Amino acid sequence: MPFASTPPPPYYAVIFTSMRTDGDHGYGHMAERMVELAREQPGFLGVESARGADGLGITVSYWTSEEAIRNWKANAEHRTAQETGKTRWYADYQLRVAKVERAYEKPNS
């Protein structure tokens, strides 16, 4: 997955760090669907995600505003995925919301 294309700050980042349970149990399909659904949400800017062989994963989604984040959290299909995650897919997780005030990247050579 390439880097998310974000505008100049400020914008918001939702940082979801998780430890998976054993087995897929439909997780792969749900993860793909959630990215697809997030892309349809007003205020969505992009997503970056990585998961290690030990099950530790970090997904960062980028949003234009806190209102856009609240609307995403309240989305019915996303809420169903959240509840399933709590009971089936995640042994542990943490979610953080941050305002991005500065962003840097490697200059083109």
Helices and strands as residue ranges (DSSP letters): E 11-20, H 27-39, E 44-51, E 56-63, H 66-74, H 76-84, I 85-89, E 90-100
